[in-house]
Amino acid sequence: MTAPFATATLIQGPEALIAERAVHELVTAATAARPDATVSRVPAASLDRGTLAEITTGSLFSSAVVAVVENLAELPAEVVDDLIGLAAQPPGEVALIVVHGGGPKGKAVLDRLRKAGVRQVEAAAVKPWELPQFVTAEARRRGGRIDRGSAEALVEAVGSDLRSVAAAVAQLLADAPEPVITLADVQRYFAGRAEISGFAVADHCLDGNREAALGSLRWALETGVAPVLLTSAVASGLRNLGKYLGARDDRLRDVELARRVGVPPWKLKDLNRQARGWTPGAVATAIGLAATADAQVKGASGDPAFALELLVLRVIDCRSQARRGAASRA
């Protein structure tokens, strides 16, 4: 990515890691071209006309400037016209970079920037089914490689937070004797972490494994996993299962079904197994229980651990009742 001067660039999207990397690449390219350039990073909310003029004007030591305006959605109305004018015709020794985190706020400013002809860089959120591809690309970006199965195992172990996934790839490559991440590497470093994640608790609940669910829950709490993350994981697992139950009869290919549900394709095997013990009605009831538990761990209950144990038991009971109902109808 190049960043010539006399250019304005809009970086837009909710994925903070991708946005930060885009800013870094632009600033690095600009300062490589002009090592004497002054670099300023300011939140949009703190801008006024004087500050905007100051960060886009050269100093006694250099006429070249790189101005990064962050969180554009918070830009004060009285500065909008000045920023748009600057973006439409940036001076010859100015590299202007504006960052918007996505969402509807600030849409009018975004529309005007696009009409002004600014360059655009997307920082779109990485979908769950795209995470293994991200792992592969991240390894390649760092001069290494990883096969598909190992990438899927890494995502399963670390979770869907992009920054955590990128950090895991960096750690594995740094410790590997060769620039290759193997399945054994992933299992050695991260298998224990996967076992205590909220998603493991959720999977045991959906499988109806009472002993494993309670054991994983207690271990997760003992190792510092926040209660709100555990209720969130259970609710997410139930929502995914509900969407799977509603879409599995549409004769979709695995990739299409995964996108419909919002999970990586390799997760469909787990959902198919779990779906055998559930009905849509039971899932809906369990989602309501998860919402109640979420409120309790956020303050409505004085004992988050008890609220979580009760959630696990009640969710498993929902599954048991669904199975008994199915058996009685057979």
Number of C-alpha atoms within 10 A of each C-alpha: 9 11 22 19 20 17 21 27 22 23 25 23 18 17 18 18 15 21 21 14 12 19 22 12 15 22 23 16 17 23 19 12 14 18 12 14 22 20 16 14 13 16 16 21 16 13 19 17 14 9 13 19 14 13 22 24 18 17 13 5 9 14 16 24 26 26 22 24 24 21 18 24 21 15 20 14 12 11 17 18 13 15 20 20 13 20 27 19 15 19 18 13 20 27 26 29 25 26 25 26 20 21 11 9 13 17 14 11 19 21 10 17 22 16 11 16 15 23 14 15 17 16 22 16 15 16 13 19 20 14 23 24 15 19 25 20 15 19 23 14 10 13 11 20 21 22 16 15 12 20 25 23 21 27 24 22 24 20 18 15 14 20 12 13 22 16 13 20 22 15 12 19 21 13 11 13 9 10 17 16 23 20 16 12 17 21 16 10 14 18 17 11 15 18 15 22 24 25 24 24 29 25 20 22 28 29 21 22 15 18 12 16 23 19 13 21 25 17 16 21 18 11 10 9 16 14 22 17 15 25 28 18 20 29 23 16 22 25 18 21 24 22 17 22 19 14 15 18 9 8 9 12 11 15 14 12 21 23 16 16 21 17 20 21 19 17 16 20 11 13 21 14 11 18 20 13 19 22 20 16 12 21 26 15 15 25 20 14 19 26 15 15 27 25 15 21 22 12 10 13 14 11 11 21 16 14 21 25 16 15 22 28 17 17 26 21 17 23 25 16 15 19 17 12 12 13 9 7 7 6
